[in-house]
Amino acid sequence: MLEEALSRLIEGILSGIGVGFIFYLYPVVRHTFSDKYRYKFRFEDDGKLRFRNETIKYLKIGFFYGFTYGFIMGTIIGPFGSQNGI
């Protein structure tokens, strides 16, 4: 029982980190493919600082969504999924 609870906790943490990392990559990918977005940061005095702050903002949003998703999936679907074989 403890092993199953611990494995669900680890899976929830990993899903939260994974979703947070995907959100973190959003500004990086957008910066790579969008000229308009790239020039928004390139020609400003504090462009590098603003880009870093924007990536950290998306990382925080991703962690929030990821850990909320992991909590909901582990709490609601977890017990019923183990009974139904999901």
N, C-alpha and C positions, 0 to 999 in steps of 0.2 A: 504494500500500500504506500509506504513512504517512498519507495523507488519510483512508483508511477507518478506520485505528486511531484517529486523532484524532477522527473523527466519532463512533465508538463510545464513546470516553472522554467526550466532551461529552454524549452521550445518557445515559450512566450517571450522570454528575454531575447532570444535570437531573432524571432520575428520582428520584435520592436526595433532591434538594431538594424535589421535588414531594410525595413521600411524607412527608417530614419536615414540610412545611407542612400537609398533611392531618391528621397527628397533632397538630400545634400547634393547629389549629382545633377539635379535639375538646373540650377544656375550655371553649372560648369558646361553642361551639354548645350544649353541655350546660348552661352557665351561663345561656344565653338561654332555653332551653325548660324547664328543670327548676327548679321553685320550691324544692324541698328542697335541691338543690345550691347554689342562689343564696343561700339563707338560711344555709347552712353557712359562707360567707365573710362575709356582710354583718354579722352581729352579733358578730364577734370583733374584738379590738383590732388584731391584725395581719392582718386579712382580705385586704387588698390585696396585702401582701407574700406571703402564703401562696398566693393565686391566681396571682401572677406566677411564683412558684417551681413551681407545679403545671404551668403552661403551658410553662415551660422544661424541666421533666422530660419532658413528652410530646413536646416538640420534639427532645430528645436521643434518645428512644426511636424517634421517626420517622426521624431521620437514620440511626440504626443500622440499622433495618430497610430503609430506602430504599437506602442504599449497599451493604448486603449483597445486596439484591435486584438492584441494578444490576450488581454484580460477578458474581453467579451468572448472570444473563441474558447479560451480555457475554462471560463466559468459556465457559459451556457451550453456550448456544443460538447465540451470535454466530457462531462459525466454521461450525457446521453449518447455520445459517440462511442464511448467505451462499452456501453450496454448493447448498442446496435452494431458494433463492429466497424465503425467508420474510422 
